[in-house]
Amino acid sequence: MSNRLPRRVNWFRRWTVTRTDTVREASRLRLYYCDHYAIPLPPGHKFPMDKYARIRELLAADGVYRFECAPLADPSVVRLAHDPNYVDAVVNGTLPSQAIRRIGFPWSEGLVKRSLASVGGTLSAASDAMSTGFGGNLAGGTHHAFRAEGSGFCVFNDIATAIEWLRSKKRIERAAVIDLDVHQGDGTAHIYESDPDVLTASMHCSVNFPFRKQRSKIDVELPEGTGDQAYLEALAALIPRVLEFAPEIIFYQSGVDTLASDSLGRLKLTHEGLKQRDRAVMSAVRECGIPFVVTLGGGYSKPIDLTALAHANTFRIAAEIW
């Protein structure tokens, strides 16, 4: 007697398996990436471009997230947060040499595509957050970009652009930014210094770049050498102040250059301290039901694998909580 199932049963089994896999894939949290856009850098350049692909590799091995290529943001959308002349100069390659030096990257078509994709990833993540509660971008957090100039490896301010885009679509009125990079989010602070509907909160090292600080709505300046305990105590006092603002969305700049191993930081956090940092922020936001967007930020540890691991851990904690 044959053990073969009837053709109709075999078809149904294949359909069921395929549909189950499709549903499982669709239910995964989504992250946007743009590590395939290369910025040609000279030998010895200190920016760790390789970290982005490594972060995605680590997270892909977990099997928790699904990944989508970040779309290129339309320059007209970027102009919502930036001076149109500056945007056009970046796109067309007509920035003066002094402006290029301030950014820290040589101009190239790769730089333009990467910068637009970095913004596009945060725009897409913001849309996801408004729909599902969570959105993530494996780039972005370019908080040193001002309205009319770039700075500190930041060309366009993706968070400010996303806030302005959401407001232009009438999807939000009030937003907050929690910036925990070791460097102050000076560009974001300056853009929103006089805007009562955007709360900028930056907790950073007091003696690090930028040496001319701007005024965030909340600035928490930490002394050089601050470790896990003092850092987490300061964060515990900061989080309620942000939540009291009652924002309709929160953007989290989750830089990991606060690690003790970071070559451009000056704080002394451990990987475990960073995990506690992320869990404290995310648990509080999740409990309030506020849409939440995670972007990257700085990370310059040597070896760079320490930075990639810290960034990946941020998104692993997000997966647990959401």
Secondary structure as GFF3:
##gff-version 3
##sequence-region A 1 322
A	DSSP	alpha_helix	7	27	.	.	.	ID=ss1
A	DSSP	beta_strand	29	33	.	.	.	ID=ss2
A	DSSP	alpha_helix	51	62	.	.	.	ID=ss3
A	DSSP	beta_strand	65	69	.	.	.	ID=ss4
A	DSSP	alpha_helix	75	78	.	.	.	ID=ss5
A	DSSP	alpha_helix	84	92	.	.	.	ID=ss6
A	DSSP	alpha_helix	97	103	.	.	.	ID=ss7
A	DSSP	alpha_helix	109	132	.	.	.	ID=ss8
A	DSSP	beta_strand	134	137	.	.	.	ID=ss9
A	DSSP	alpha_helix	158	168	.	.	.	ID=ss10
A	DSSP	beta_strand	175	179	.	.	.	ID=ss11
A	DSSP	alpha_helix	186	191	.	.	.	ID=ss12
A	DSSP	beta_strand	198	205	.	.	.	ID=ss13
A	DSSP	beta_strand	218	222	.	.	.	ID=ss14
A	DSSP	alpha_helix	228	244	.	.	.	ID=ss15
A	DSSP	beta_strand	250	253	.	.	.	ID=ss16
A	DSSP	alpha_helix	271	288	.	.	.	ID=ss17
A	DSSP	beta_strand	292	295	.	.	.	ID=ss18
A	DSSP	alpha_helix	304	321	.	.	.	ID=ss19
###
